[in-house]
Amino acid sequence: MATLSAAEAKARFSDLLDAARSEPVYIEEDGRSVAVVVSAQEFEALKAAARSGISPGVREALQESLSANAAVYRALAK
């Protein structure tokens, strides 16, 4: 988990964006977390999960299972 102060985030904005592409970056002000910067892809996944009521971890596990076992699921659906 990456953490930057608000002042560091402002001074190193390009680095902040680079880091957020691979993991959430927490922004702190006066020692308290005030924001989290995530990649656009992660944000879209979180929005989709919130709409569906499925947690991101469960959604990811389901996608992996569907990819790995697609032929089995197709056969069972017949």
PyMOL Python script that loads the backbone (N, CA, C, O; Angstrom):
from pymol import cmd

cmd.read_pdbstr("""\
ATOM      1  N   MET A   1       0.841  -1.167   0.000  1.00  0.00           N
ATOM      2  CA  MET A   1       0.000   0.000   0.000  1.00  0.00           C
ATOM      3  C   MET A   1       0.891   1.237   0.000  1.00  0.00           C
ATOM      4  O   MET A   1       1.695   1.431   0.912  1.00  0.00           O
ATOM      5  N   ALA A   2       0.749   2.056  -1.008  1.00  0.00           N
ATOM      6  CA  ALA A   2       1.522   3.289  -1.092  1.00  0.00           C
ATOM      7  C   ALA A   2       0.761   4.413  -0.393  1.00  0.00           C
ATOM      8  O   ALA A   2      -0.465   4.501  -0.473  1.00  0.00           O
ATOM      9  N   THR A   3       1.508   5.256   0.284  1.00  0.00           N
ATOM     10  CA  THR A   3       0.909   6.392   0.991  1.00  0.00           C
ATOM     11  C   THR A   3       1.772   7.618   0.751  1.00  0.00           C
ATOM     12  O   THR A   3       2.998   7.562   0.846  1.00  0.00           O
ATOM     13  N   LEU A   4       1.113   8.726   0.439  1.00  0.00           N
ATOM     14  CA  LEU A   4       1.801  10.005   0.265  1.00  0.00           C
ATOM     15  C   LEU A   4       1.069  11.065   1.069  1.00  0.00           C
ATOM     16  O   LEU A   4      -0.144  10.983   1.264  1.00  0.00           O
ATOM     17  N   SER A   5       1.806  12.049   1.527  1.00  0.00           N
ATOM     18  CA  SER A   5       1.147  13.206   2.131  1.00  0.00           C
ATOM     19  C   SER A   5       0.549  14.030   0.991  1.00  0.00           C
ATOM     20  O   SER A   5       0.941  13.877  -0.165  1.00  0.00           O
ATOM     21  N   ALA A   6      -0.388  14.889   1.320  1.00  0.00           N
ATOM     22  CA  ALA A   6      -0.994  15.737   0.297  1.00  0.00           C
ATOM     23  C   ALA A   6       0.063  16.604  -0.380  1.00  0.00           C
ATOM     24  O   ALA A   6       0.006  16.821  -1.591  1.00  0.00           O
ATOM     25  N   ALA A   7       1.026  17.099   0.393  1.00  0.00           N
ATOM     26  CA  ALA A   7       2.095  17.928  -0.173  1.00  0.00           C
ATOM     27  C   ALA A   7       2.954  17.114  -1.134  1.00  0.00           C
ATOM     28  O   ALA A   7       3.317  17.600  -2.205  1.00  0.00           O
ATOM     29  N   GLU A   8       3.284  15.858  -0.754  1.00  0.00           N
ATOM     30  CA  GLU A   8       4.067  14.988  -1.642  1.00  0.00           C
ATOM     31  C   GLU A   8       3.286  14.678  -2.917  1.00  0.00           C
ATOM     32  O   GLU A   8       3.848  14.676  -4.012  1.00  0.00           O
ATOM     33  N   ALA A   9       1.994  14.418  -2.767  1.00  0.00           N
ATOM     34  CA  ALA A   9       1.164  14.101  -3.932  1.00  0.00           C
ATOM     35  C   ALA A   9       1.164  15.269  -4.918  1.00  0.00           C
ATOM     36  O   ALA A   9       1.240  15.068  -6.130  1.00  0.00           O
ATOM     37  N   LYS A  10       1.081  16.474  -4.394  1.00  0.00           N
ATOM     38  CA  LYS A  10       1.092  17.659  -5.251  1.00  0.00           C
ATOM     39  C   LYS A  10       2.444  17.816  -5.938  1.00  0.00           C
ATOM     40  O   LYS A  10       2.512  18.082  -7.138  1.00  0.00           O
ATOM     41  N   ALA A  11       3.515  17.651  -5.172  1.00  0.00           N
ATOM     42  CA  ALA A  11       4.864  17.841  -5.713  1.00  0.00           C
ATOM     43  C   ALA A  11       5.268  16.729  -6.677  1.00  0.00           C
ATOM     44  O   ALA A  11       6.044  16.962  -7.603  1.00  0.00           O
ATOM     45  N   ARG A  12       4.746  15.527  -6.462  1.00  0.00           N
ATOM     46  CA  ARG A  12       5.154  14.362  -7.268  1.00  0.00           C
ATOM     47  C   ARG A  12       3.953  13.769  -8.007  1.00  0.00           C
ATOM     48  O   ARG A  12       3.781  12.551  -8.047  1.00  0.00           O
ATOM     49  N   PHE A  13       3.128  14.632  -8.588  1.00  0.00           N
ATOM     50  CA  PHE A  13       1.882  14.187  -9.204  1.00  0.00           C
ATOM     51  C   PHE A  13       2.110  13.134 -10.283  1.00  0.00           C
ATOM     52  O   PHE A  13       1.354  12.165 -10.363  1.00  0.00           O
ATOM     53  N   SER A  14       3.123  13.302 -11.104  1.00  0.00           N
ATOM     54  CA  SER A  14       3.420  12.321 -12.153  1.00  0.00           C
ATOM     55  C   SER A  14       3.754  10.962 -11.546  1.00  0.00           C
ATOM     56  O   SER A  14       3.297   9.931 -12.039  1.00  0.00           O
ATOM     57  N   ASP A  15       4.548  10.956 -10.478  1.00  0.00           N
ATOM     58  CA  ASP A  15       4.873   9.704  -9.780  1.00  0.00           C
ATOM     59  C   ASP A  15       3.625   9.083  -9.163  1.00  0.00           C
ATOM     60  O   ASP A  15       3.463   7.863  -9.165  1.00  0.00           O
ATOM     61  N   LEU A  16       2.747   9.930  -8.636  1.00  0.00           N
ATOM     62  CA  LEU A  16       1.489   9.460  -8.060  1.00  0.00           C
ATOM     63  C   LEU A  16       0.669   8.724  -9.112  1.00  0.00           C
ATOM     64  O   LEU A  16       0.161   7.633  -8.852  1.00  0.00           O
ATOM     65  N   LEU A  17       0.538   9.308 -10.290  1.00  0.00           N
ATOM     66  CA  LEU A  17      -0.221   8.662 -11.365  1.00  0.00           C
ATOM     67  C   LEU A  17       0.414   7.344 -11.785  1.00  0.00           C
ATOM     68  O   LEU A  17      -0.288   6.360 -12.015  1.00  0.00           O
ATOM     69  N   ASP A  18       1.723   7.321 -11.885  1.00  0.00           N
ATOM     70  CA  ASP A  18       2.416   6.073 -12.243  1.00  0.00           C
ATOM     71  C   ASP A  18       2.153   4.984 -11.208  1.00  0.00           C
ATOM     72  O   ASP A  18       1.873   3.841 -11.566  1.00  0.00           O
ATOM     73  N   ALA A  19       2.241   5.332  -9.940  1.00  0.00           N
ATOM     74  CA  ALA A  19       2.028   4.352  -8.871  1.00  0.00           C
ATOM     75  C   ALA A  19       0.584   3.861  -8.856  1.00  0.00           C
ATOM     76  O   ALA A  19       0.338   2.676  -8.629  1.00  0.00           O
ATOM     77  N   ALA A  20      -0.363   4.750  -9.092  1.00  0.00           N
ATOM     78  CA  ALA A  20      -1.786   4.387  -9.050  1.00  0.00           C
ATOM     79  C   ALA A  20      -2.169   3.422 -10.163  1.00  0.00           C
ATOM     80  O   ALA A  20      -3.201   2.757 -10.076  1.00  0.00           O
ATOM     81  N   ARG A  21      -1.361   3.339 -11.196  1.00  0.00           N
ATOM     82  CA  ARG A  21      -1.648   2.377 -12.270  1.00  0.00           C
ATOM     83  C   ARG A  21      -1.511   0.936 -11.784  1.00  0.00           C
ATOM     84  O   ARG A  21      -2.123   0.030 -12.349  1.00  0.00           O
ATOM     85  N   SER A  22      -0.707   0.719 -10.734  1.00  0.00           N
ATOM     86  CA  SER A  22      -0.472  -0.649 -10.274  1.00  0.00           C
ATOM     87  C   SER A  22      -1.037  -0.945  -8.888  1.00  0.00           C
ATOM     88  O   SER A  22      -1.212  -2.112  -8.535  1.00  0.00           O
ATOM     89  N   GLU A  23      -1.324   0.078  -8.104  1.00  0.00           N
ATOM     90  CA  GLU A  23      -1.892  -0.147  -6.769  1.00  0.00           C
ATOM     91  C   GLU A  23      -2.546   1.137  -6.277  1.00  0.00           C
ATOM     92  O   GLU A  23      -2.180   2.229  -6.713  1.00  0.00           O
ATOM     93  N   PRO A  24      -3.510   1.013  -5.370  1.00  0.00           N
ATOM     94  CA  PRO A  24      -4.112   2.220  -4.793  1.00  0.00           C
ATOM     95  C   PRO A  24      -3.063   3.030  -4.028  1.00  0.00           C
ATOM     96  O   PRO A  24      -2.185   2.467  -3.375  1.00  0.00           O
ATOM     97  N   VAL A  25      -3.167   4.341  -4.118  1.00  0.00           N
ATOM     98  CA  VAL A  25      -2.252   5.232  -3.397  1.00  0.00           C
ATOM     99  C   VAL A  25      -3.087   6.084  -2.440  1.00  0.00           C
ATOM    100  O   VAL A  25      -3.954   6.849  -2.863  1.00  0.00           O
ATOM    101  N   TYR A  26      -2.811   5.939  -1.160  1.00  0.00           N
ATOM    102  CA  TYR A  26      -3.521   6.703  -0.136  1.00  0.00           C
ATOM    103  C   TYR A  26      -2.870   8.068   0.015  1.00  0.00           C
ATOM    104  O   TYR A  26      -1.645   8.185   0.033  1.00  0.00           O
ATOM    105  N   ILE A  27      -3.707   9.105   0.125  1.00  0.00           N
ATOM    106  CA  ILE A  27      -3.235  10.469   0.331  1.00  0.00           C
ATOM    107  C   ILE A  27      -3.621  10.864   1.754  1.00  0.00           C
ATOM    108  O   ILE A  27      -4.782  10.759   2.150  1.00  0.00           O
ATOM    109  N   GLU A  28      -2.626  11.320   2.513  1.00  0.00           N
ATOM    110  CA  GLU A  28      -2.863  11.703   3.903  1.00  0.00           C
ATOM    111  C   GLU A  28      -2.686  13.202   4.096  1.00  0.00           C
ATOM    112  O   GLU A  28      -1.855  13.845   3.453  1.00  0.00           O
ATOM    113  N   GLU A  29      -3.485  13.725   4.990  1.00  0.00           N
ATOM    114  CA  GLU A  29      -3.369  15.122   5.394  1.00  0.00           C
ATOM    115  C   GLU A  29      -3.460  15.149   6.915  1.00  0.00           C
ATOM    116  O   GLU A  29      -4.415  14.628   7.490  1.00  0.00           O
ATOM    117  N   ASP A  30      -2.500  15.734   7.548  1.00  0.00           N
ATOM    118  CA  ASP A  30      -2.438  15.758   9.018  1.00  0.00           C
ATOM    119  C   ASP A  30      -2.497  14.351   9.606  1.00  0.00           C
ATOM    120  O   ASP A  30      -3.109  14.129  10.651  1.00  0.00           O
ATOM    121  N   GLY A  31      -1.846  13.393   8.915  1.00  0.00           N
ATOM    122  CA  GLY A  31      -1.767  12.030   9.415  1.00  0.00           C
ATOM    123  C   GLY A  31      -3.009  11.177   9.216  1.00  0.00           C
ATOM    124  O   GLY A  31      -3.049  10.031   9.664  1.00  0.00           O
ATOM    125  N   ARG A  32      -4.027  11.721   8.546  1.00  0.00           N
ATOM    126  CA  ARG A  32      -5.262  10.964   8.305  1.00  0.00           C
ATOM    127  C   ARG A  32      -5.455  10.742   6.814  1.00  0.00           C
ATOM    128  O   ARG A  32      -5.171  11.632   6.012  1.00  0.00           O
ATOM    129  N   SER A  33      -5.932   9.575   6.439  1.00  0.00           N
ATOM    130  CA  SER A  33      -6.231   9.302   5.031  1.00  0.00           C
ATOM    131  C   SER A  33      -7.419  10.152   4.605  1.00  0.00           C
ATOM    132  O   SER A  33      -8.469  10.137   5.246  1.00  0.00           O
ATOM    133  N   VAL A  34      -7.239  10.896   3.512  1.00  0.00           N
ATOM    134  CA  VAL A  34      -8.315  11.762   3.022  1.00  0.00           C
ATOM    135  C   VAL A  34      -8.759  11.390   1.614  1.00  0.00           C
ATOM    136  O   VAL A  34      -9.825  11.814   1.167  1.00  0.00           O
ATOM    137  N   ALA A  35      -7.952  10.604   0.915  1.00  0.00           N
ATOM    138  CA  ALA A  35      -8.300  10.213  -0.450  1.00  0.00           C
ATOM    139  C   ALA A  35      -7.489   8.987  -0.842  1.00  0.00           C
ATOM    140  O   ALA A  35      -6.469   8.666  -0.232  1.00  0.00           O
ATOM    141  N   VAL A  36      -7.974   8.315  -1.876  1.00  0.00           N
ATOM    142  CA  VAL A  36      -7.255   7.188  -2.461  1.00  0.00           C
ATOM    143  C   VAL A  36      -7.298   7.368  -3.969  1.00  0.00           C
ATOM    144  O   VAL A  36      -8.367   7.584  -4.540  1.00  0.00           O
ATOM    145  N   VAL A  37      -6.147   7.281  -4.615  1.00  0.00           N
ATOM    146  CA  VAL A  37      -6.066   7.382  -6.071  1.00  0.00           C
ATOM    147  C   VAL A  37      -5.893   5.969  -6.615  1.00  0.00           C
ATOM    148  O   VAL A  37      -4.979   5.244  -6.221  1.00  0.00           O
ATOM    149  N   VAL A  38      -6.794   5.588  -7.535  1.00  0.00           N
ATOM    150  CA  VAL A  38      -6.735   4.264  -8.158  1.00  0.00           C
ATOM    151  C   VAL A  38      -6.733   4.432  -9.667  1.00  0.00           C
ATOM    152  O   VAL A  38      -7.084   5.492 -10.186  1.00  0.00           O
ATOM    153  N   SER A  39      -6.336   3.379 -10.365  1.00  0.00           N
ATOM    154  CA  SER A  39      -6.343   3.424 -11.826  1.00  0.00           C
ATOM    155  C   SER A  39      -7.782   3.524 -12.323  1.00  0.00           C
ATOM    156  O   SER A  39      -8.718   3.154 -11.614  1.00  0.00           O
ATOM    157  N   ALA A  40      -7.951   4.020 -13.533  1.00  0.00           N
ATOM    158  CA  ALA A  40      -9.282   4.106 -14.130  1.00  0.00           C
ATOM    159  C   ALA A  40      -9.902   2.718 -14.242  1.00  0.00           C
ATOM    160  O   ALA A  40     -11.101   2.550 -14.022  1.00  0.00           O
ATOM    161  N   GLN A  41      -9.087   1.727 -14.584  1.00  0.00           N
ATOM    162  CA  GLN A  41      -9.582   0.355 -14.710  1.00  0.00           C
ATOM    163  C   GLN A  41     -10.115  -0.154 -13.368  1.00  0.00           C
ATOM    164  O   GLN A  41     -11.188  -0.756 -13.315  1.00  0.00           O
ATOM    165  N   GLU A  42      -9.380   0.081 -12.298  1.00  0.00           N
ATOM    166  CA  GLU A  42      -9.820  -0.344 -10.962  1.00  0.00           C
ATOM    167  C   GLU A  42     -11.094   0.388 -10.557  1.00  0.00           C
ATOM    168  O   GLU A  42     -11.997  -0.213  -9.974  1.00  0.00           O
ATOM    169  N   PHE A  43     -11.172   1.672 -10.862  1.00  0.00           N
ATOM    170  CA  PHE A  43     -12.359   2.457 -10.528  1.00  0.00           C
ATOM    171  C   PHE A  43     -13.585   1.911 -11.245  1.00  0.00           C
ATOM    172  O   PHE A  43     -14.646   1.764 -10.638  1.00  0.00           O
ATOM    173  N   GLU A  44     -13.446   1.608 -12.536  1.00  0.00           N
ATOM    174  CA  GLU A  44     -14.572   1.051 -13.295  1.00  0.00           C
ATOM    175  C   GLU A  44     -14.991  -0.304 -12.729  1.00  0.00           C
ATOM    176  O   GLU A  44     -16.183  -0.601 -12.647  1.00  0.00           O
ATOM    177  N   ALA A  45     -14.019  -1.123 -12.338  1.00  0.00           N
ATOM    178  CA  ALA A  45     -14.334  -2.427 -11.740  1.00  0.00           C
ATOM    179  C   ALA A  45     -15.074  -2.251 -10.418  1.00  0.00           C
ATOM    180  O   ALA A  45     -16.016  -2.992 -10.135  1.00  0.00           O
ATOM    181  N   LEU A  46     -14.666  -1.295  -9.619  1.00  0.00           N
ATOM    182  CA  LEU A  46     -15.339  -1.030  -8.350  1.00  0.00           C
ATOM    183  C   LEU A  46     -16.767  -0.542  -8.572  1.00  0.00           C
ATOM    184  O   LEU A  46     -17.679  -0.943  -7.850  1.00  0.00           O
ATOM    185  N   LYS A  47     -16.968   0.330  -9.575  1.00  0.00           N
ATOM    186  CA  LYS A  47     -18.320   0.798  -9.885  1.00  0.00           C
ATOM    187  C   LYS A  47     -19.201  -0.354 -10.336  1.00  0.00           C
ATOM    188  O   LYS A  47     -20.348  -0.465  -9.901  1.00  0.00           O
ATOM    189  N   ALA A  48     -18.678  -1.214 -11.203  1.00  0.00           N
ATOM    190  CA  ALA A  48     -19.447  -2.357 -11.691  1.00  0.00           C
ATOM    191  C   ALA A  48     -19.798  -3.299 -10.546  1.00  0.00           C
ATOM    192  O   ALA A  48     -20.919  -3.803 -10.477  1.00  0.00           O
ATOM    193  N   ALA A  49     -18.856  -3.537  -9.659  1.00  0.00           N
ATOM    194  CA  ALA A  49     -19.106  -4.418  -8.516  1.00  0.00           C
ATOM    195  C   ALA A  49     -20.164  -3.822  -7.597  1.00  0.00           C
ATOM    196  O   ALA A  49     -21.016  -4.542  -7.076  1.00  0.00           O
ATOM    197  N   ALA A  50     -20.113  -2.522  -7.401  1.00  0.00           N
ATOM    198  CA  ALA A  50     -21.107  -1.872  -6.544  1.00  0.00           C
ATOM    199  C   ALA A  50     -22.501  -1.980  -7.151  1.00  0.00           C
ATOM    200  O   ALA A  50     -23.478  -2.186  -6.431  1.00  0.00           O
ATOM    201  N   ARG A  51     -22.598  -1.843  -8.470  1.00  0.00           N
ATOM    202  CA  ARG A  51     -23.901  -1.967  -9.141  1.00  0.00           C
ATOM    203  C   ARG A  51     -24.441  -3.383  -9.045  1.00  0.00           C
ATOM    204  O   ARG A  51     -25.646  -3.579  -8.887  1.00  0.00           O
ATOM    205  N   SER A  52     -23.566  -4.363  -9.139  1.00  0.00           N
ATOM    206  CA  SER A  52     -24.009  -5.757  -9.165  1.00  0.00           C
ATOM    207  C   SER A  52     -24.176  -6.344  -7.771  1.00  0.00           C
ATOM    208  O   SER A  52     -24.820  -7.381  -7.613  1.00  0.00           O
ATOM    209  N   GLY A  53     -23.612  -5.705  -6.770  1.00  0.00           N
ATOM    210  CA  GLY A  53     -23.694  -6.230  -5.416  1.00  0.00           C
ATOM    211  C   GLY A  53     -22.683  -7.329  -5.140  1.00  0.00           C
ATOM    212  O   GLY A  53     -22.725  -7.952  -4.079  1.00  0.00           O
ATOM    213  N   ILE A  54     -21.774  -7.578  -6.077  1.00  0.00           N
ATOM    214  CA  ILE A  54     -20.746  -8.607  -5.913  1.00  0.00           C
ATOM    215  C   ILE A  54     -19.429  -7.917  -5.574  1.00  0.00           C
ATOM    216  O   ILE A  54     -19.061  -6.928  -6.208  1.00  0.00           O
ATOM    217  N   SER A  55     -18.730  -8.431  -4.588  1.00  0.00           N
ATOM    218  CA  SER A  55     -17.459  -7.817  -4.203  1.00  0.00           C
ATOM    219  C   SER A  55     -16.434  -8.001  -5.324  1.00  0.00           C
ATOM    220  O   SER A  55     -16.516  -8.969  -6.079  1.00  0.00           O
ATOM    221  N   PRO A  56     -15.471  -7.083  -5.440  1.00  0.00           N
ATOM    222  CA  PRO A  56     -14.453  -7.199  -6.488  1.00  0.00           C
ATOM    223  C   PRO A  56     -13.699  -8.525  -6.445  1.00  0.00           C
ATOM    224  O   PRO A  56     -13.383  -9.083  -7.496  1.00  0.00           O
ATOM    225  N   GLY A  57     -13.406  -9.038  -5.261  1.00  0.00           N
ATOM    226  CA  GLY A  57     -12.689 -10.314  -5.151  1.00  0.00           C
ATOM    227  C   GLY A  57     -13.500 -11.471  -5.688  1.00  0.00           C
ATOM    228  O   GLY A  57     -12.970 -12.344  -6.376  1.00  0.00           O
ATOM    229  N   VAL A  58     -14.795 -11.482  -5.372  1.00  0.00           N
ATOM    230  CA  VAL A  58     -15.674 -12.544  -5.875  1.00  0.00           C
ATOM    231  C   VAL A  58     -15.816 -12.421  -7.388  1.00  0.00           C
ATOM    232  O   VAL A  58     -15.784 -13.423  -8.102  1.00  0.00           O
ATOM    233  N   ARG A  59     -15.972 -11.189  -7.874  1.00  0.00           N
ATOM    234  CA  ARG A  59     -16.102 -10.969  -9.322  1.00  0.00           C
ATOM    235  C   ARG A  59     -14.850 -11.480 -10.044  1.00  0.00           C
ATOM    236  O   ARG A  59     -14.957 -12.133 -11.082  1.00  0.00           O
ATOM    237  N   GLU A  60     -13.672 -11.185  -9.501  1.00  0.00           N
ATOM    238  CA  GLU A  60     -12.417 -11.628 -10.123  1.00  0.00           C
ATOM    239  C   GLU A  60     -12.322 -13.153 -10.123  1.00  0.00           C
ATOM    240  O   GLU A  60     -11.926 -13.752 -11.123  1.00  0.00           O
ATOM    241  N   ALA A  61     -12.684 -13.776  -9.007  1.00  0.00           N
ATOM    242  CA  ALA A  61     -12.652 -15.243  -8.932  1.00  0.00           C
ATOM    243  C   ALA A  61     -13.624 -15.859  -9.932  1.00  0.00           C
ATOM    244  O   ALA A  61     -13.314 -16.871 -10.560  1.00  0.00           O
ATOM    245  N   LEU A  62     -14.794 -15.254 -10.078  1.00  0.00           N
ATOM    246  CA  LEU A  62     -15.777 -15.743 -11.048  1.00  0.00           C
ATOM    247  C   LEU A  62     -15.241 -15.635 -12.466  1.00  0.00           C
ATOM    248  O   LEU A  62     -15.379 -16.572 -13.253  1.00  0.00           O
ATOM    249  N   GLN A  63     -14.632 -14.503 -12.803  1.00  0.00           N
ATOM    250  CA  GLN A  63     -14.067 -14.321 -14.144  1.00  0.00           C
ATOM    251  C   GLN A  63     -12.970 -15.343 -14.416  1.00  0.00           C
ATOM    252  O   GLN A  63     -12.898 -15.901 -15.510  1.00  0.00           O
ATOM    253  N   GLU A  64     -12.115 -15.588 -13.426  1.00  0.00           N
ATOM    254  CA  GLU A  64     -11.042 -16.578 -13.594  1.00  0.00           C
ATOM    255  C   GLU A  64     -11.627 -17.971 -13.804  1.00  0.00           C
ATOM    256  O   GLU A  64     -11.151 -18.730 -14.647  1.00  0.00           O
ATOM    257  N   SER A  65     -12.656 -18.300 -13.037  1.00  0.00           N
ATOM    258  CA  SER A  65     -13.298 -19.606 -13.174  1.00  0.00           C
ATOM    259  C   SER A  65     -13.951 -19.747 -14.544  1.00  0.00           C
ATOM    260  O   SER A  65     -13.839 -20.791 -15.185  1.00  0.00           O
ATOM    261  N   LEU A  66     -14.629 -18.698 -14.989  1.00  0.00           N
ATOM    262  CA  LEU A  66     -15.269 -18.743 -16.310  1.00  0.00           C
ATOM    263  C   LEU A  66     -14.234 -18.918 -17.413  1.00  0.00           C
ATOM    264  O   LEU A  66     -14.456 -19.672 -18.360  1.00  0.00           O
ATOM    265  N   SER A  67     -13.116 -18.231 -17.294  1.00  0.00           N
ATOM    266  CA  SER A  67     -12.065 -18.350 -18.306  1.00  0.00           C
ATOM    267  C   SER A  67     -11.445 -19.741 -18.306  1.00  0.00           C
ATOM    268  O   SER A  67     -11.226 -20.327 -19.366  1.00  0.00           O
ATOM    269  N   ALA A  68     -11.164 -20.265 -17.127  1.00  0.00           N
ATOM    270  CA  ALA A  68     -10.480 -21.558 -17.025  1.00  0.00           C
ATOM    271  C   ALA A  68     -11.386 -22.735 -17.356  1.00  0.00           C
ATOM    272  O   ALA A  68     -10.909 -23.773 -17.814  1.00  0.00           O
ATOM    273  N   ASN A  69     -12.685 -22.584 -17.130  1.00  0.00           N
ATOM    274  CA  ASN A  69     -13.603 -23.718 -17.272  1.00  0.00           C
ATOM    275  C   ASN A  69     -14.715 -23.470 -18.281  1.00  0.00           C
ATOM    276  O   ASN A  69     -15.790 -24.058 -18.167  1.00  0.00           O
ATOM    277  N   ALA A  70     -14.478 -22.619 -19.256  1.00  0.00           N
ATOM    278  CA  ALA A  70     -15.519 -22.242 -20.209  1.00  0.00           C
ATOM    279  C   ALA A  70     -16.132 -23.452 -20.904  1.00  0.00           C
ATOM    280  O   ALA A  70     -17.352 -23.517 -21.055  1.00  0.00           O
ATOM    281  N   ALA A  71     -15.320 -24.401 -21.326  1.00  0.00           N
ATOM    282  CA  ALA A  71     -15.835 -25.578 -22.037  1.00  0.00           C
ATOM    283  C   ALA A  71     -16.749 -26.404 -21.132  1.00  0.00           C
ATOM    284  O   ALA A  71     -17.781 -26.902 -21.580  1.00  0.00           O
ATOM    285  N   VAL A  72     -16.378 -26.547 -19.884  1.00  0.00           N
ATOM    286  CA  VAL A  72     -17.201 -27.316 -18.940  1.00  0.00           C
ATOM    287  C   VAL A  72     -18.546 -26.626 -18.742  1.00  0.00           C
ATOM    288  O   VAL A  72     -19.589 -27.279 -18.758  1.00  0.00           O
ATOM    289  N   TYR A  73     -18.523 -25.312 -18.555  1.00  0.00           N
ATOM    290  CA  TYR A  73     -19.771 -24.577 -18.344  1.00  0.00           C
ATOM    291  C   TYR A  73     -20.673 -24.653 -19.578  1.00  0.00           C
ATOM    292  O   TYR A  73     -21.890 -24.788 -19.452  1.00  0.00           O
ATOM    293  N   ARG A  74     -20.074 -24.567 -20.772  1.00  0.00           N
ATOM    294  CA  ARG A  74     -20.878 -24.686 -21.999  1.00  0.00           C
ATOM    295  C   ARG A  74     -21.530 -26.058 -22.080  1.00  0.00           C
ATOM    296  O   ARG A  74     -22.704 -26.169 -22.434  1.00  0.00           O
ATOM    297  N   ALA A  75     -20.778 -27.098 -21.756  1.00  0.00           N
ATOM    298  CA  ALA A  75     -21.313 -28.467 -21.805  1.00  0.00           C
ATOM    299  C   ALA A  75     -22.442 -28.639 -20.790  1.00  0.00           C
ATOM    300  O   ALA A  75     -23.446 -29.284 -21.093  1.00  0.00           O
ATOM    301  N   LEU A  76     -22.296 -28.088 -19.619  1.00  0.00           N
ATOM    302  CA  LEU A  76     -23.332 -28.200 -18.592  1.00  0.00           C
ATOM    303  C   LEU A  76     -24.590 -27.417 -18.961  1.00  0.00           C
ATOM    304  O   LEU A  76     -25.691 -27.786 -18.555  1.00  0.00           O
ATOM    305  N   ALA A  77     -24.432 -26.352 -19.720  1.00  0.00           N
ATOM    306  CA  ALA A  77     -25.571 -25.522 -20.098  1.00  0.00           C
ATOM    307  C   ALA A  77     -26.456 -26.172 -21.155  1.00  0.00           C
ATOM    308  O   ALA A  77     -27.587 -25.734 -21.365  1.00  0.00           O
ATOM    309  N   LYS A  78     -25.958 -27.208 -21.822  1.00  0.00           N
ATOM    310  CA  LYS A  78     -26.736 -27.864 -22.890  1.00  0.00           C
ATOM    311  C   LYS A  78     -27.846 -28.702 -22.342  1.00  0.00           C
ATOM    312  O   LYS A  78     -28.589 -29.318 -23.106  1.00  0.00           O
TER     313      LYS A  78
END
""", "prot")
cmd.dss("prot")
cmd.show_as("cartoon", "prot")
cmd.util.cbc("prot")
cmd.orient("prot")
